[in-house]
Amino acid sequence: MIRAFQYPAWLLEGTAVYSADQMGTSWYPSKAETYNYILEGNFMPPEFFKTKKEDQIDLHVKNRITFMYSEYACIVDYLIGKYGRDKFLSYIKELTNNSKHDQVFKGIYGIDFSIFIHDFREFILTIH
């Protein structure tokens, strides 16, 4: 349990919302709504979440926190969809042993996390 605190905050929240299938329930925007918000220019870089830099990002959404949680759930969904559940589980497991997220991500997926985030945002553009 203590090792879970090594996980990036965005990953914890995104995995929780994704696993609980919360997008589109209560105040959480659906996947389609989240994609539309992102297309409108709303995006909270995962590395800014729960840091002082978060306050510097202006989001034009109904509910800031639930948008961010849904955004991160969409990232988790894309990650699993693109690379598979087994690879995602390896990523999660490795983070319990190594708190250097970007290093773990590149070791598991073979690309830099920043490139993956760019690819995610490009993917959204291609489906709309």
C-alpha positions as CSV (number, residue, x, y, z in Angstrom):
1,M,0.0,0.0,0.0
2,I,2.8,2.4,0.9
3,R,4.4,1.8,-2.5
4,A,1.2,3.1,-4.2
5,F,2.3,6.6,-3.1
6,Q,5.2,6.3,-5.6
7,Y,2.7,6.3,-8.5
8,P,2.1,9.6,-10.3
9,A,-1.1,11.2,-9.0
10,W,-2.5,11.4,-12.5
11,L,-2.0,7.6,-13.0
12,L,-3.7,6.8,-9.7
13,E,-6.7,8.9,-10.5
14,G,-6.9,7.9,-14.1
15,T,-6.7,4.2,-13.3
16,A,-9.4,4.6,-10.6
17,V,-11.9,6.4,-12.9
18,Y,-11.1,4.0,-15.8
19,S,-11.5,0.9,-13.6
20,A,-14.7,2.1,-11.9
21,D,-16.1,3.1,-15.4
22,Q,-17.0,6.5,-14.0
23,M,-16.7,8.5,-17.2
24,G,-20.1,9.8,-18.1
25,T,-21.5,9.3,-14.6
26,S,-22.3,12.0,-12.0
27,W,-20.1,15.0,-12.7
28,Y,-17.6,13.1,-14.7
29,P,-17.6,14.0,-18.4
30,S,-18.0,11.0,-20.8
31,K,-15.1,9.9,-22.9
32,A,-16.6,11.8,-25.9
33,E,-17.2,14.9,-23.8
34,T,-13.6,14.7,-22.5
35,Y,-12.3,14.4,-26.1
36,N,-14.3,17.4,-27.1
37,Y,-13.0,19.4,-24.2
38,I,-9.4,18.5,-25.3
39,L,-10.2,19.5,-28.9
40,E,-11.4,22.9,-27.6
41,G,-7.9,23.3,-26.1
42,N,-8.4,22.0,-22.6
43,F,-5.7,19.8,-21.4
44,M,-3.9,19.3,-18.1
45,P,-0.5,17.9,-18.7
46,P,-0.2,14.8,-16.4
47,E,3.1,16.0,-15.0
48,F,1.5,19.2,-13.8
49,F,-1.3,17.4,-11.9
50,K,-1.1,18.1,-8.1
51,T,1.8,20.5,-8.5
52,K,2.0,24.3,-8.4
53,K,2.0,24.3,-12.2
54,E,-1.5,23.0,-12.2
55,D,-2.8,26.4,-11.2
56,Q,-1.2,28.0,-14.3
57,I,-3.4,26.0,-16.7
58,D,-6.6,27.6,-17.6
59,L,-9.4,25.1,-18.3
60,H,-12.8,26.0,-19.7
61,V,-14.8,23.0,-18.5
62,K,-17.8,22.6,-16.2
63,N,-15.9,20.9,-13.4
64,R,-12.1,21.2,-13.4
65,I,-11.3,18.2,-11.2
66,T,-13.7,15.7,-12.8
67,F,-12.5,16.8,-16.2
68,M,-8.9,16.1,-15.2
69,Y,-9.8,12.7,-13.8
70,S,-11.7,11.8,-17.0
71,E,-8.8,13.1,-19.1
72,Y,-6.4,10.8,-17.2
73,A,-8.9,7.9,-17.5
74,C,-8.9,8.5,-21.3
75,I,-5.1,8.4,-21.3
76,V,-5.2,5.0,-19.4
77,D,-7.9,3.8,-21.8
78,Y,-5.7,4.8,-24.8
79,L,-2.6,3.2,-23.3
80,I,-4.4,-0.1,-22.7
81,G,-6.1,0.0,-26.1
82,K,-2.9,0.7,-27.9
83,Y,-0.5,-1.6,-26.1
84,G,-2.7,-4.1,-24.2
85,R,-3.7,-4.8,-20.7
86,D,-0.7,-7.1,-19.9
87,K,1.7,-4.4,-20.8
88,F,-0.2,-1.9,-18.7
89,L,-0.1,-4.3,-15.7
90,S,3.7,-4.7,-16.2
91,Y,3.9,-0.9,-16.1
92,I,1.9,-0.6,-12.9
93,K,3.9,-3.5,-11.3
94,E,7.3,-2.0,-12.3
95,L,6.3,1.4,-10.7
96,T,6.0,-0.4,-7.4
97,N,9.7,-1.2,-7.7
98,N,10.9,2.0,-9.4
99,S,9.4,5.4,-8.7
100,K,11.1,7.0,-11.8
101,H,8.0,7.2,-13.9
102,D,9.5,8.3,-17.2
103,Q,12.3,5.7,-17.0
104,V,9.8,3.0,-16.3
105,F,7.4,4.1,-19.0
106,K,10.2,4.1,-21.6
107,G,11.4,0.7,-20.4
108,I,8.0,-0.9,-20.8
109,Y,6.6,0.9,-23.8
110,G,9.8,1.8,-25.7
111,I,8.9,5.5,-26.2
112,D,9.2,8.6,-24.1
113,F,6.2,9.5,-22.0
114,S,6.1,13.0,-23.6
115,I,5.9,11.4,-27.1
116,F,3.1,9.1,-25.9
117,I,1.1,12.1,-24.7
118,H,1.7,13.8,-28.0
119,D,0.5,10.7,-29.8
120,F,-2.6,10.6,-27.5
121,R,-3.5,14.1,-28.4
122,E,-3.0,13.4,-32.1
123,F,-5.2,10.4,-31.9
124,I,-8.0,12.6,-30.6
125,L,-7.6,14.8,-33.6
126,T,-7.9,11.8,-36.0
127,I,-11.1,10.5,-34.5
128,H,-13.0,13.8,-34.7
